[in-house]
């Protein structure tokens, strides 16, 4: 089963070295550039697919544009990742895989489910990232949400291994 790594805004900002966003995560589980880049490189070497949810793209772009400090370099780096994703260059998963999540039916489902999530302090961006994770899990991938946000990490889908039946001959 191929592994999918869903990258959250907090991790992508650290990876791109967005000014003043050089670490994320709670005490005892901090993510800095070296830890993030090490994890991403490890996953690439193991053949994992990296997924950039639309919410992560938008939120990270906003953080870059509003940063106090160097904006051009992380903007170029994010643009490069976007192009690789659009062109389906491994290890990046194509955006088209997620397009289904933005159709009428799924947007209504998001609108119906999000108020309860918001009451629990889950942003609409994180709700869509949760939906991306569930989508890939249902497609048969082993999914990990790479995030410094423990509330979002709690929504990481649990993997269910279905044992194969033995063939009787």
C-alpha positions in Angstrom: 0.0 0.0 0.0 1.5 3.3 -1.1 1.8 6.0 1.6 0.5 9.5 1.2 1.8 12.4 3.2 -0.7 15.3 3.4 1.3 18.5 4.1 -0.3 21.1 6.4 0.3 24.8 6.3 2.4 24.8 9.5 4.8 22.3 8.1 5.0 23.8 4.6 5.8 27.3 6.1 8.6 25.8 8.0 9.9 23.8 5.0 9.8 27.0 2.8 11.5 29.0 5.5 8.7 31.6 5.7 10.0 34.4 7.9 9.0 34.1 11.6 7.4 30.7 10.9 10.6 28.7 11.4 9.0 26.2 13.8 5.7 24.7 14.7 4.2 22.2 17.0 3.6 21.9 20.8 6.4 21.7 23.4 8.0 18.3 23.2 7.1 17.9 19.5 8.6 20.9 17.8 9.1 20.8 14.0 12.0 23.0 12.7 13.4 23.1 9.2 15.9 20.2 9.7 13.2 17.9 11.2 10.7 18.8 8.4 13.2 18.5 5.5 14.5 15.2 7.0 11.0 13.8 7.2 10.1 14.9 3.7 13.3 13.5 2.3 12.8 10.2 4.1 9.3 9.9 2.8 10.4 10.7 -0.8 13.1 8.0 -0.5 10.5 5.5 0.6 8.3 6.3 -2.4 5.6 8.2 -0.6 3.4 10.6 -2.5 3.3 14.2 -1.2 -0.1 15.9 -1.2 -0.5 19.7 -1.2 -4.2 20.4 -0.3 -5.7 23.5 -1.8 -6.1 25.0 1.7 -2.4 24.5 2.4 -1.5 26.3 -0.8 -3.8 29.3 -0.1 -2.9 29.6 3.5 0.9 29.3 2.9 0.7 31.8 0.1 -1.1 34.2 2.4 1.6 33.8 5.1 4.4 34.4 2.5 2.7 37.5 1.2 2.2 38.9 4.7 5.6 38.0 6.1 7.8 40.6 7.6 11.0 39.8 5.8 12.1 38.0 2.7 9.1 37.0 0.7 10.4 36.4 -2.8 12.5 33.3 -2.1 9.7 31.3 -0.3 7.3 32.5 -3.0 9.5 31.1 -5.7 9.8 27.8 -3.8 6.0 27.6 -3.4 5.5 28.4 -7.0 8.0 25.6 -8.0 6.0 23.1 -5.8 2.7 24.2 -7.4 4.1 23.7 -10.9 5.4 20.2 -10.0 2.0 19.4 -8.6 0.2 20.6 -11.6 2.5 18.7 -13.9 2.2 15.6 -11.7 5.9 15.4 -11.1 6.6 12.8 -8.4 6.7 12.9 -5.5 3.9 15.5 -5.7 0.3 14.3 -6.2 -1.7 16.1 -8.9 -4.3 18.6 -7.8 -6.8 16.8 -10.1 -7.0 14.0 -7.6 -8.6 16.4 -5.2 -11.0 18.1 -7.7 -13.8 15.8 -6.7 -13.7 17.3 -3.2 -14.7 20.7 -4.6 -17.9 19.6 -6.5 -21.4 20.6 -5.4 -22.1 17.6 -3.3 -18.9 17.7 -1.4 -19.1 21.4 -0.8 -22.6 20.9 0.7 -21.2 18.1 2.8 -18.4 20.5 4.0 -21.0 23.2 4.8 -23.1 20.8 6.8 -20.2 19.3 8.8 -18.1 22.3 9.4 -20.1 24.2 12.0 -19.6 21.3 14.5 -15.9 21.3 13.7 -15.7 25.0 14.1 -17.2 24.7 17.6 -14.2 22.5 18.3 -11.8 25.1 16.9 -11.2 23.3 13.6 -10.8 25.9 10.8 -12.5 25.4 7.5 -9.0 25.0 5.9 -8.3 22.1 8.4 -11.7 20.6 7.7 -10.8 20.5 4.0 -7.4 18.9 4.8 -9.3 16.3 6.9 -11.5 15.6 3.9 -8.4 15.2 1.6 -6.9 12.7 4.1 -10.2 10.7 4.2 -10.4 10.8 0.4 -6.9 9.2 0.0 -7.7 6.7 2.8 -10.8 5.6 1.0 -8.8 5.3 -2.2 -6.6 2.7 -0.5 -3.6 4.7 0.5 -1.9 4.7 3.9 -2.3 8.4 5.0 -0.3 10.6 7.3 -1.1 14.2 8.0 2.2 16.0 8.4 1.4 18.9 10.7 2.5 20.7 13.9 -1.2 21.1 14.9 -2.2 18.4 17.3 -5.9 19.0 16.8 -5.6 18.4 13.0 -3.3 15.4 13.6 -6.1 13.9 15.7 -8.2 13.8 12.6 -5.7 11.6 10.7 -7.6 8.6 9.4 -7.1 5.4 11.1 -5.8 2.7 8.8 -7.8 -0.5 8.6 -6.0 -3.5 7.3 -8.4 -5.9 5.7 -6.9 -9.4 5.9 -6.9 -11.3 2.6 -8.8 -14.6 2.5 -7.0 -17.7 1.7 -7.9 -19.2 -1.6 -9.3 -22.7 -1.2 -8.3 -25.1 -3.9 
